[in-house]
Each structure stands twice: as C-alpha cells, then as structure tokens.
Amino acid sequence: MEVPFAKPTLTGEEGAAVAAVIASGWVSQGPKVQEFERRFAERVGAAEAIAVSNCTTALSLALHVAGVGPGDEVIVPSLSFIATANSVWTLGATPVFADVDPLTYNLDVAAAERAITPKTKAIMPVHQVGLPADMDAFFALADAHDLQIVEDAACAVGALYKGRPIGSLGPSACFSLHPRKVITTGEGGMITTQDAEQADRMRKLRQHAMDLSDLARHSAKGVVFEGYPERGFNYRMTDMQAALGLCQLDALDGILASRARLAARYDEAFAAVPFLRTPYEPEYAQRTWQSYCVRVLPGAPVERTELMQLLLDEGIPTRRGVMAIHHEGAYPGVTADLAHTDAAAAEVLMLPLFADLTDEQQDRVIERVLAHCTALAA
C-alpha cells in the first residue's frame, strides 16, 4: 500500500467559491481578501489581520515595520525552515542562530539571551511544527533588553498558548497558508497584530506602499489618484486565494480534531518502543499537529536516515525532521554552540500525517515502523 506523506484537506466547496470570484471579475486583491482578513483575525483573537503572498513575505514585512534593517541582528533558531533566516536576510539584516530546547525543539530562551549583542534588534521565536513557544518568557526577555518580537507562526493556525490563540499574544505573528500547513490558500500568508496603525501601514506596504487601495479607488464616486509616500513591496494575495481560505477556515476545527486523533494513535503505538521518542507537549501548549515528529534516539538499532530509506522502499515516504539552517551552504561559518539543534536535525523524522489520512494507511505506517525496529533490535 502506497501511503502519501501529506496533502491538503479540501472540503469540496472551494471550487465553487473560486468560480464565483472569477465570475465577479475581481480576481486580484479585493473584497474577498478583506473578508478573509476579518474572519482570520476573529478566529485567532487578533485586532487586525493582513493577507500577503506567503509566510516569508509576512515575516519580512513584520520585521520591516518593527524597524529591522541593514546592520541589525535578529535572533532566530537554526532548527527551522530556511525561510525564517531568509526573511531576515532580505532586509539586509543578519540572522543570529541560537539553540533550541531539546524537548520542544523551540528556541531556548536562555540561549536567545546569550546571543544578544548591541546590534540585536529583534527575536523571532518559531512555533515549531505548530507547538507554541514559551511566549511569556520571550516577551519578558524582549522587555528587559528593549527588543522587538516577531512570531514565526507558520505552522500554528489554531494552536493555543495558555488557552490563548497564537496570533493574539504579541505585536505580530506570521502564518503560512502553504499546502503543507493546517489550512491552505495554495500559496499565501497572514500577519496578525493588535495595532491598527501598524496594520494600516502593512496593508499599504504590501502594495508598493500605495496610499489608496484598488478597492477604495474603484469604489470612489469621483476621480481619485493614488500616491506612494514611501517605498514598498508587491506582497499581495488574490481574491481567488482568499475565497479558498474562507472555506478552509470553516473546516479548521474538523481538520485540527482529525490531526489530533491521528497523532494520539501514533503516540499510543510507539509509547513502548524504548529508542523512539514521541513528541513532547508542555502543559502551557496545545499544538496543531501540523507534523508528527518522532525521534530515533542514540543507541537505537537503526539510524534515522536508514529507517527513512527502509520505509520509502515500502512505499511509505517520510521527511527529515526540521532542518538545521546552519548546516546549509547558504549560511556557512556558524560558530555558536548549537548542540541540541545538531542532535535534533540528525535524529528526528516526520511520519505521514494529514487530516484525511485513513486508519488503514496509518496502521500500515505503524506496522512497518514497528516491524523494522523489532527486526533490527533482535
């Protein structure tokens, strides 16, 4: 049996919604984007949401509005998708890597504090694979050193921190709507903020800093001309994507529940395997289960990558766990102590997990993982 690694959950209503947008003649950024922003903000408890082209541009825009620019440093985890660091680099700033907590794989607060220098402008905690970082500790650290916080919440739509939705906690949080995430618009991103003035500036900056939106211009009763008071970007979302996103928001609770049920089945199946560590969840957090990461511990009879190959040979794709950015050629020469990052990058793999994964497909994954581990341990 071939088992897919991941696929987006579509409700069947998306096609009709997108078709209606096409029929309206308004396919670029317009009224559906505005509606999607309002609904997304309501869902995550934010005052404002700003739709953009993807999460990388969301992070860059949030950092830009936070005052990050050339010569500044931003503390980030190396254990993250490379977009985390790239969003800093696009502004002419420098990503400074700090180590992660060995259990949560989120940026470690103490390691972040050790990385602070006079050039540090901001800290970017990542809610890794949908598990919230310890945000109260990061807000306290930022206050103590007069730093900005921008949350990389790419995988965290629907996650909770101490009962509060990610997106409602701090100055800005940036979400991904890529097909590998919990909900999708094909490509897309969203920034949430509690600051109306900041939101207004972001909406202008995403459209070349135009001071009059297309929607406002087309709705005007008289002739009006837009202006460009500062330099901006082309980070827009289309109304077709927003129509898809609105359908996905309606399905979010069901998607989260399905992912949680499947994760619990993996947890139960692997709990008794001594050299497999199932995901850790601190009491303060409720994750999205965007991915299911299992760790092959040192001393196991099979190495992580060897197990991945054995499974792939049987039609079961996996992925390495979260990458370590400082191991990539794009960011050479890192000298910081990132021992926990290095270990996690070498030992963690992701098993198939998506809301429509059937029990039969998951049972196949579980059976083959256990079979290989048992056979190799014998």
N, C-alpha and C positions, 0 to 999 in steps of 0.2 A: 504494500500500500504506500503510495506516494503521499507525503504529508507536506502541505505548504508551510512555509515559515511564518508568514504574516500576510494579511490582506485587509483592506478597509471594510468596515461594515456599512453597507448601503441599504436604505430602507425601501427602495423602490419608488419613493416619491420624488427623489432628486431629479430624475429625468424630466418629469412634468414641470417641476419648479424652474429648471433651467430653460426649458422650452418657452415657458411663459415670459421669462426675461427677454429671450431673443425676440419673441413676438412683440414685446413692448417697444423695441427699438433702442432701449437703453442698456447696452451691454457692458460699458465701461463703468467706472466708479460713479455710483448714483444712489438712488433711493434704497435699493436693497442692501448696499453696503452700510448705509446709515441705520437701517433696521437691524442688521446683523450686529453692528456695534452696540446698539442699545440692548439687545437681547443678551449678548455675551456679557456686558457689564452687569446686568441684572443677575445673571447666573453665578458670577464669581464674586458678587458683592462689591464691585468697584463703582466709583462715581462715573468714570469715563472709560471707554474702550476705543482704540484707534486701529483700524484694519490696515494691514500692509501686505506686501508681496510675499514675504516669508519671515521666518523667525530670525534669520541672520540680519536682515534689514531692520527688523524690530529692535534687536539688541543694539545695532549701530545707532539707530535714531534715538533710542532711550539714553544711550551713553552720550551722544552729541548734546542732547538737551540738558543732560546733567553736567555739562561743561567739560567733558573729556576731549582732549585734542592732542596735537603733536607735543611730544616731550613728556606727557603724563604716563603713569603706570596704572594698570588695573590688575588687581589680584584675582586670579581665576584658578580653578582646578585643572591640572593636566588631564585627569581622568574625566574626559568629556568629549563629545563630538567636536571636531576641529573648528566648527562654526563659532564656538564660544570664544576661542582665541582670535579667529579671523575677524570677528566683529570689532574687536579692539584695534587690530592692525589696520583696518580700513580707515580709521580715524587718525592714523599717524601716531597712535599711542602704542605702548608696549605691554603685552600680556605677561604678567609675572606669575609663574606657577607655584602653587602651594599644595601640600599633601592633603590626602583625604582621611576620613575616619575609616578604619579597617572593617567596620561592621556595616555602616550605612552607605559607604562609598561616596558620601557627600563631602564637600570641602570642610576641612577641620578648622574650627575657629582659632585654636591656638597656633596652628601652622600659618593661617592667614595673618594673624597678628605679627608673627615673626618675620613675615615678608614685607611688612610696611616700611617704606622709606620716605624721605622728604618729597619724592616725586609721585607718591601714591595719591591718586585722585578718587578711586572707587574700588569697591569689592563686588564681585559678581558670583554669588552663590548659585549653584546649579541644583535644581530639584531632580536628582539623578533618576532616570527611568521612572519618573513620577513619584518618587519618595521625597516629601518636603525636607529641606534642610532646617537646621535649628535656628529659625529666623530671629527669635528674641535675642539670642546671643550675638548674632551678626549686627542687629540694629544697635545693641549696646556698644559693640566694638566700633561701629561707624561713628556713633555719637562721641565716643571717647577720643577719636582721632580726627574728627571733622571730615569724614569721608562720605561719599555717595554710595548708595546701594542700588544696584540694578539686578533683579532676579532673572536668571535664565530658567524659565518655567516651560521650556519647550514641550516636555512630556507630561505636564502637571495639570491639564484641564480636568477639573473635578476632584483634585486632591485637597486634603484638609490638613491644616496645622493648628493643633489645639482646638479643633472644632470650627476653625475659620477657613474659608476657601482661599486657596492660593490665588492671588490676584487682588485680594482685599487688604493685604497686610502692610505694604510699604509704598514708597514713592512710585515705583514702576515694576511691572512684571511682564515678561515677554513669552508668548506662547507660539508653538508651531502647529500648523494645520496640514502638515505633510501626510501622505497616505500611511506612513508607518506610525503615526501618532493615534491618540484615542479617537479623535474625530478629525475629519479632513475636509478641505476645500480643493483638493488636488495639489496645489501649492498655496501657501498663504501663511500669514502670521497675525498676531494681535498683541497690542500693548495695552495694559490696563494701568490706570492712575487715579488718584483721588483729587488731583489738581486740575481744575477746569481750564485755567490759563495755560498750563503745560499741555493739556490735551489739544487746545485750540492751536497752539504753535506746532505741535506734531502733525496735525491734520494739514496744515499749510506746508510744512517742510516735506511731507511725503509726496507733494505735487509741485515740486520745483519752488516751494515757498510762495506759491500763488496766493494772493490775499483775498481771492474771490473764487469759491469752488464752481465747478461746472454746473452743479445742481442749482446753486444760487443764481448763477448767471442766466441759465435757461428759464428760471422761474421769475426773473425780473420783468416788470411791466414796461420799463424803459431801457434805453441803450446804456449799458454799463461796460467798463473796461477793467480788466484785472491788472494788478501791479505785482512787482516782485521785489519786496523790500530787503530781502536777504537771499543768500544762495541756498538752494535746497536740493532735493533728490527726486527720483522717479521710483517710488516705493508703493504704488497704488495696487489695490485689489479691485477686481472686476465685479460687477453685479451678478454675473453668472456664478462666480465663486461664492459670493455671499448667499445666493439662493440655495446653493448646495450646503453651505454652512448652517443655514437656518434649519434645514431638515435634519442635519446631524445633531444640532443642539436638542431638538425634540427627542432624539434617540439616545442622548448621552446617559441617562440613568440606567437604561437597559444594557448599554454597552459596558458601563462600569461594573454592573452586577454580574454580567457574564464573565468578564475578565477575572473578577474576584473569585468566582466559583471555580473557574479553571485553575487559578493559582493555588487555591486550597487543595485541589486534587493532587497537584504536583507536590505540595508540601507534605501531604499525608503519605504519598508514595515513597518519598525519599527521606523521610524523617529518621528511619532506622539505618540508613547507609552511613557508616562512620566517616567516610572520606568525602562525602558530598555535603556541602553547607548550603542550606536553603536560605532564602532572603530573610534578613533581619528587619523588623519593623519596630521602631521605638514607640513608646506609649503616646507621644505627642502627635503622631502622624497617622494619616490614612492615605495610602498611596492609590495610584490609578491602575497599577499593574500594566503599564504600557509595555513592559517586557518582563520576562521571568528569567532572572539570573541565578544560576546555580554555580557553586564554586567547587572545583576539584582540588582538594587540599593536598599539601605536600605529603609525600609518603604513600599516596594512592597508587594502586597497581596500574593505572593508566593515566597518562598526562592529558591535560585539557585538549590540546590540538589533536592528539591521537584519537580520543573519544569522538571529537567532531568528525574526523575522517571516517571512522567506523560507522557512525550514524549516516553520514552522507552516502556512503557506499550502499546503504539500505534504503535510500530514498527519503531520508529524514534530514532536511537542512537545519543547521544551527548557525549562529553567528558568534564571533568572539564577543566577550563582554565589552564594556565601554572602553574605547581606545585610550591610550596614553599619548597625548598630543606631543609631548617632548620626545617621543621615540620616532616621530616623523621627520623627514628631511626638511619640511617647511619651517621647523622650529628647532634648529640644532643648537648645541652648546649649552644646554641647561645644566647648571651645576648644583642646584638645590637638592636637598635630601628629600626624595620622593619615594621612600621605601614602600609605603603602603600602596601607592599608586602603581609602582612596578609590579608588586605581587599580585594585585587585583587584575592588572592587564594581562598577566601571564596565566592566571588560574581560573578566570570566570568565563562561562559561555552562556549564551541565551538560547533557550529552548522555544519551539514554536508556541506562540500564544497570540490569539486574536479572538474577538467575541464570537465568531462563527465557527471556531474550531469544534469539531464534534467530539463527543466522548470516545467514539471508536478511534478517531485519529489520535486523540491524546493517549488513549490506552496503548496504542501502538508505540508511541514515543516512550512512554513509561516502561513498557515491557522490554524494549530494546536497550534502553539505558541500564536498566537493572540486569538484563542478561549479560551485557558486556562487562559491567562492573563485577558481577558474580563470577563469570568465567575467568576473567583476568586475575581475580583475587584468589581463585582456587589453586 
